[in-house]
């Protein structure tokens, strides 16, 4: 099948590479000349394990093409995927500017029947707006080309996106057109061999399914974080509580990990957008409003622990804090809504020097921080280190922010000899408090019983 994907961001590039990998001819369109030039030269603008080799393989085979030309892209396709960004607007609603501009560009150019697929995460009713935008351009041209609009939301986890696409647990297709549904079944057949994974529904239900899934996962995270804060006050260990809860098959073990709050490009944006959708229909989504408040507060929890450890925020001045991890989660360089950004802002304001290391996100983190705080200030307060070991050199305490695999089994005795304050603040609960304390370090986790150095 000949496919065009509009947008070469995270969703568009992964989708295009995976569709090409099973034999389709895919043209990825982006209006960003620099990005398309990079992709044509084999440079991948995002970090996603396995994506670089998949893109290289399919580009070399002629199945994966890149272009900035709408004329070329629309003429190529029997199926057009919209994978452009829908960032939050000032009021928290999803900004549909890019997706409707793409829809109008399609309407200005189609000469043969085409299926248009909303792959971006969009509010309920967006397919109707896309349909109207395309039809409006066709009417201006006096053209009667047939087209359908389908909702096919993505369910990709950053850091495991290729695995999620190639071996999906479900493929949601919202369609009111039987022919479009048949085409989607044909397109997704290679990804649904073992058992039927494609779930058909109406367009509006498909649009809501994506938001509902992300909102549920975000709610579980905030619930566990709120419970973790209570566990600390009660002298309980949230890790034991999590294990006991997760064994109940009605609850399950996924997304029950307490930490510094969720971040990234999906959960924060989608919770806000769903709350805004409810408000637009005069329904207050109380649980999701609470989910968002809890998450915002949770991003401050490690800074508060540091203040208590040192006896007040004033005592943090001129302390050197080692930070392990900057990205919002492992296996990505995505810094959008990353908890580390809130922590760094608080540390800078308190007069702390920071020595930070992240396996892949350091450059992106530096770009974001310099944009938000100014290059001169960041250069004065932050040192980006080349390794985890280098980050703890000449540091007072260690704060673990992102649970990259290389941080999971450090030499605690070396850390005890290196850190002047002899303390670890574990923002992801990946260490055994007893083991840390036995090595001569104080331990502070999230919802866990604090341990003093043995």
Buried (B, 14 or more C-beta within 10 A) or exposed (E): BEBBBBBBBBBBBBBBBBBBBBEBBBBBBBBBEEBBEBBEEEEBBBBBBBBBEBBBBBBEEEBBBBBBEBEBBBBBBBBBBBBBBBEBBEEBBBBBEBBBEBBBBBBBBBEEEBBBBBBBBBBBBBBEBBBBBBBEBBEEEEEEBEBBBBBBBBBBEBBBBBEBBBEBEEBBBBBBBEEBBEBBBEBBEBBBEEEEBBEBBEBBBBBBBBBEBBBEBBBBBBBBBBBBBEBBEEEBBBBEBBEEBBEEEEEEEEBBBBBBBBBBBBBBBBBBBBBBBBBEEEEEBEBBBBBBEBBEBBBBBBBEBBBEBBEEBEEBEEBBBBBBBBBBBBBBBBBBBBBBBBBBBBBBEBEBBBBBBBBBBBEBBBEBBBEEBEEEEBEEBBBBBEEBBBBBBBBBBBBBBBBBEEBEEBEBEEBBEBBEBBBBBBBBBBBBBEEBBBBBBBBBBBBBBBBEBE
